[in-house]
């Protein structure tokens, strides 16, 4: 969430310039547009050309939905950065919940997808029945949503809408830094450890010999997971630093705020990256080109129909 949600009770912050850079709001809007377009096209490709026969596609569908849920919060945080919070108490809590649903579901789904790939590659004889593995994948996705929604409700109850010095804020009023530390650790660093373990075993098995097609599938999934942790890792580290450390003096506080905002923008940009990473798959690229071609033909057909109607009426 935006840095404006923390620490407003500290009088020192009023004297130091810890506001987000002016570029933050427009950048969030740009990320919002790219994410909506990219993830919507990805969902169209999945439904029209791929279906949900593949276990990987089940996870990709859920990850795209997770990205879209996260994406819808960006315009609200952009306005918050530019004009403070103008949406009221309910939207403050609802957008906070949506933010954390998108974040938590992404990391849980990526972990589940990695474990599924680990079982498929490293333990091929375990649950070799495809129908059973598909049911397990669906169950893992349902569990991911239940866990992420439950955890996000806890975060939503901690935020407060308040008018301070004539300006509205939506911020985290909780003083439970240890609880926040434990939740961040459990829902980020624990999945990271699981994913590192699984991909270490997967890469070891791959090096012992798999066909080229499976090499490409694993490479794409590894890129998706790596992108998530590269984008969100610095942000979570900054959250822990700001939770456990209070800088002394305005200079130190301003430097920490700048580092936080840079990590924040990197993290938020992740929601528009997944569709690009999925396009590393040759099959998905082919489907996307077909979809764009069909959309172009449909547009041209509508244009010709309108032109004919206008010609007849003239």
C-alpha positions in Angstrom: 0.0 0.0 0.0 1.0 3.6 -0.4 3.5 5.0 2.1 0.9 7.5 3.2 -0.8 4.8 5.1 1.9 4.5 7.8 3.1 6.6 10.6 0.9 9.6 10.4 0.7 9.7 14.2 4.4 10.6 14.3 4.7 14.4 14.6 8.2 14.4 13.2 6.8 13.3 9.8 5.0 16.5 9.4 8.3 18.4 9.5 10.1 16.1 7.0 9.4 15.8 3.2 8.5 12.2 2.9 5.8 12.7 0.2 5.8 10.5 -2.9 7.4 11.9 -6.1 5.0 13.7 -8.5 5.6 11.0 -11.1 4.1 8.3 -8.8 0.5 9.0 -9.6 0.9 9.1 -13.5 3.1 6.0 -13.3 0.4 4.1 -11.4 -2.2 5.1 -14.1 0.2 3.9 -16.8 0.7 0.5 -15.0 -3.1 0.3 -14.6 -3.7 0.7 -18.3 -1.0 -1.7 -19.4 -2.1 -4.3 -16.8 -5.8 -4.1 -17.8 -4.9 -4.5 -21.5 -2.3 -7.3 -21.0 -4.2 -9.4 -18.5 -7.6 -9.0 -20.4 -5.9 -10.2 -23.6 -4.3 -13.1 -21.7 -7.7 -14.2 -20.3 -9.2 -14.0 -23.9 -6.4 -16.2 -25.2 -7.0 -18.7 -22.4 -10.7 -18.9 -22.9 -10.8 -18.8 -26.7 -7.8 -20.9 -27.7 -6.5 -22.8 -24.7 -9.2 -23.7 -22.3 -8.4 -25.1 -18.8 -7.3 -28.6 -19.8 -3.8 -27.8 -18.7 -2.9 -27.5 -15.0 -0.5 -24.7 -15.8 -3.4 -22.8 -17.5 -5.5 -23.1 -14.4 -2.8 -21.4 -12.4 -2.2 -18.8 -15.1 -5.9 -18.0 -15.2 -6.0 -17.4 -11.4 -2.8 -15.4 -11.5 -4.3 -13.1 -14.2 -7.4 -12.6 -12.0 -5.1 -11.9 -9.1 -3.2 -9.3 -11.1 -6.5 -7.6 -12.2 -7.8 -7.4 -8.6 -4.5 -5.8 -7.6 -4.7 -3.5 -10.7 -8.1 -2.0 -9.9 -6.6 -0.5 -6.7 -3.9 1.5 -8.6 -6.1 4.5 -9.7 -7.2 5.0 -6.1 -3.6 5.0 -4.8 -2.7 7.4 -7.6 -5.3 9.8 -6.6 -4.2 9.4 -3.0 -0.7 10.4 -3.9 -1.9 13.4 -6.0 -4.9 14.7 -4.0 -5.0 12.7 -0.7 -7.8 10.3 0.0 -11.1 11.5 -1.4 -13.2 8.3 -1.5 -14.3 7.8 2.1 -14.0 5.2 4.8 -15.6 2.2 3.1 -13.5 2.5 -0.1 -10.4 3.0 2.0 -11.0 -0.4 3.7 -12.2 -2.1 0.5 -9.2 -1.0 -1.6 -6.9 -2.0 1.1 -8.5 -5.5 1.2 -8.3 -5.7 -2.6 -4.7 -4.7 -2.6 -3.7 -7.4 -0.2 -5.9 -10.1 -1.8 -4.0 -9.4 -5.1 -0.7 -9.5 -3.3 -1.2 -12.6 -1.1 -3.0 -14.6 -3.8 -0.2 -14.0 -6.3 2.5 -15.4 -4.0 0.4 -18.3 -2.8 -0.6 -19.2 -6.4 3.0 -19.0 -7.6 4.1 -21.3 -4.7 1.3 -23.8 -5.6 2.2 -23.7 -9.3 5.9 -24.3 -8.4 5.0 -27.2 -6.1 2.8 -28.7 -8.9 5.7 -28.4 -11.4 8.1 -29.9 -8.7 5.8 -32.9 -8.4 5.4 -33.3 -12.2 9.2 -33.1 -12.9 10.9 -34.4 -9.8 8.3 -36.9 -8.6 6.7 -38.1 -11.9 5.4 -41.4 -10.3 3.6 -39.6 -7.5 0.0 -38.8 -8.3 0.6 -39.6 -11.9 -3.2 -39.6 -12.5 -3.9 -36.4 -14.5 -7.4 -36.1 -13.2 -6.3 -36.2 -9.6 -3.5 -33.7 -10.2 -6.0 -31.4 -11.9 -8.4 -31.6 -8.9 -5.4 -30.9 -6.6 -4.6 -27.8 -8.7 -8.2 -26.5 -8.5 -8.2 -27.2 -4.7 -4.9 -25.3 -4.3 -6.3 -22.3 -6.2 -9.5 -22.3 -4.0 -7.3 -22.5 -0.9 -5.1 -19.6 -2.2 -8.2 -17.4 -2.5 -9.6 -18.3 0.9 -6.2 -17.7 2.7 -5.6 -14.4 0.8 -9.1 -13.0 1.5 -8.9 -14.0 5.2 -5.5 -12.4 5.6 -6.5 -9.3 3.7 -9.5 -8.7 6.0 -7.1 -8.5 8.9 -5.2 -5.8 7.1 -8.3 -3.9 6.1 -9.5 -3.7 9.7 -6.2 -1.9 10.6 -6.6 1.0 8.2 -8.3 4.2 9.2 -9.9 7.1 7.3 -9.2 10.4 9.0 -9.1 14.1 8.3 -5.9 15.6 9.5 -5.2 19.4 9.1 -8.0 19.7 6.5 -6.8 16.8 4.3 -8.2 13.2 4.2 -5.9 10.2 4.7 -6.3 6.4 4.4 -3.6 5.0 6.6 -2.6 2.1 8.8 -3.2 3.0 12.4 -1.9 -0.3 13.9 1.0 -0.3 16.3 1.4 -4.1 16.1 4.7 -4.1 14.2 5.6 -7.7 15.3 2.3 -9.0 13.9 2.9 -7.2 10.6 6.5 -8.6 10.6 5.2 -12.2 11.1 2.5 -11.9 8.5 5.0 -10.5 5.9 7.5 -13.3 6.7 4.8 -16.0 6.6 3.2 -14.9 3.3 6.3 -13.8 1.5 9.6 -15.2 2.8 8.2 -18.7 3.6 6.9 -19.1 0.0 10.2 -17.8 -1.3 12.1 -20.5 0.6 9.7 -23.2 -0.7 10.1 -22.0 -4.3 13.9 -21.9 -4.1 13.9 -25.5 -2.8 11.5 -26.7 -5.5 13.3 -25.0 -8.4 16.7 -26.2 -7.2 15.3 -29.8 -7.4 13.6 -29.1 -10.7 16.8 -27.6 -12.3 18.8 -30.5 -11.0 16.4 -33.0 -12.6 16.3 -30.9 -15.8 20.1 -31.0 -16.2 19.9 -34.8 -16.0 17.9 -34.7 -19.2 14.4 -33.7 -20.3 13.1 -33.0 -23.7 13.4 -29.5 -25.1 9.7 -28.7 -24.9 9.7 -29.3 -21.1 12.9 -27.2 -20.8 11.0 -24.2 -22.4 7.9 -24.7 -20.1 10.1 -24.7 -17.0 12.1 -21.7 -18.2 8.9 -19.7 -18.7 7.5 -20.6 -15.2 10.9 -19.8 -13.7 10.9 -16.4 -15.3 7.4 -15.7 -13.9 8.4 -16.7 -10.4 11.7 -14.8 -10.6 10.0 -11.6 -11.8 7.6 -11.7 -8.9 10.3 -11.9 -6.3 12.6 -9.4 -8.1 9.8 -6.9 -8.1 8.3 -7.5 -4.7 11.4 -8.6 -2.8 12.8 -5.1 -2.3 9.4 -3.7 -1.3 8.9 -6.3 1.4 12.4 -5.7 2.7 11.6 -2.0 2.9 8.4 -2.8 4.8 10.4 -4.7 7.4 13.0 -1.9 7.6 10.3 0.8 8.1 8.5 -1.4 10.6 11.5 -2.1 12.7 13.7 1.0 12.3 13.0 4.7 12.9 15.5 6.9 11.2 16.9 9.8 13.1 16.7 13.2 11.5 15.0 14.5 8.4 17.8 13.6 6.0 17.8 9.9 7.0 14.0 9.9 6.9 13.8 11.4 3.5 16.4 9.0 2.1 14.4 6.1 3.5 11.2 7.5 2.0 12.8 7.8 -1.5 14.0 4.2 -1.3 10.6 3.1 -0.2 8.8 4.9 -3.1 11.3 3.4 -5.6 10.6 -0.1 -4.3 6.9 0.6 -4.3 6.8 1.6 -7.9 8.9 -1.5 -8.9 6.6 -3.7 -6.9 3.4 -2.3 -8.4 4.7 -2.6 -12.0 4.7 -6.4 -11.6 1.0 -6.7 -12.4 1.6 -5.7 -16.0 4.7 -7.9 -16.5 3.1 -11.4 -16.3 1.3 -11.2 -19.7 4.6 -10.2 -21.3 6.4 -13.2 -19.6 3.7 -15.6 -20.8 4.4 -14.5 -24.3 7.7 -16.2 -24.0 5.6 -19.3 -24.9 5.5 -19.7 -28.7 2.1 -21.2 -28.5 0.6 -18.3 -26.6 2.3 -15.8 -28.9 0.6 -17.6 -31.9 -2.8 -17.4 -30.1 -2.4 -13.7 -29.3 -1.5 -12.9 -32.9 -4.6 -14.8 -34.1 -6.8 -13.0 -31.6 -5.4 -9.6 -32.6 -5.9 -10.5 -36.3 -9.5 -11.6 -35.7 -10.2 -8.4 -33.7 -8.8 -6.3 -36.6 -11.0 -8.2 -39.1 -14.0 -7.6 -36.9 -13.3 -3.9 -36.6 -12.8 -3.6 -40.4 -16.1 -5.5 -41.0 -17.9 -3.1 -38.6 -16.3 -0.2 -40.4 -17.5 -1.5 -43.8 -21.0 -2.0 -42.5 -21.2 1.5 -41.1 -19.9 2.9 -44.4 -22.5 1.0 -46.4 -25.3 2.2 -44.1 -24.1 5.8 -44.5 -23.8 5.4 -48.3 -27.4 4.1 -48.5 -28.8 6.8 -46.3 -27.0 9.5 -48.5 
